[in-house]
Amino acid sequence: MASLIKHIITMAFVVATLYSCNQGPSLQTYFVDNQERPNFLSIDVPLSMFKIDENQLTDDQKEAYRSVQKLNMLAYKIDSVNPANYKAELNKIKTILNDKKYQELMRGGNSSDGKFVIKYLGDDDDIDEFILFGNANEMGFAVVRILGDDMDANKLMKLSSVLEKGDIENGQVKQMMDFFK
């Protein structure tokens, strides 16, 4: 009997371990696997890069600001030598983002100028990660992961207007913009 219980517990542990291992690609592994490859640019942006005076923020904006930890950006620039690589990388990202765990918040754009989608992981009022994905067939694509704890989409939208006006250090963000020139 004790042997049977041991076997059941061992089997339950093995099943739980195998079940918890996600065999599909994840956005994080895609970032790690491609951050140093040709045609890719990877940047980690701490929130402190945005020069924001918290005294000028509303309570909701302060809460949103404090809930964000950092931003990870990964961009792919189209190579005129081998455009098939762009299509392959674009399909990989789209496949990852089509996973049911990513909930769609918004999408827009058009086929001539480019398209974007905003997705998130977590519950509506307890978001762990926002994903901004945009692509333009003439330039390439970019994926931004906004990482934090207990983020709220409505409060972050109120904070976005402040971030647009903020004094952003040019270093890494300028590097991202120059990458697509």
Secondary structure, DSSP 4 states (H G I P E B T S, - for coil): -HHHHHHHHHHHHHHHHHHHS--S--HHHHHHHHTTSTTEEEEEEEGGGEE--GGGS-HHHHHHHHHEEEEEEEEEE--TT-HHHHHHHHHHHHHHHTSTTSEEEEEEEETTTEEEEEEEEEETTEEEEEEEEEEETTTEEEEEEEEEEEE-HHHHHHHHHHHHHSEE-HHHHHHHHHHT-
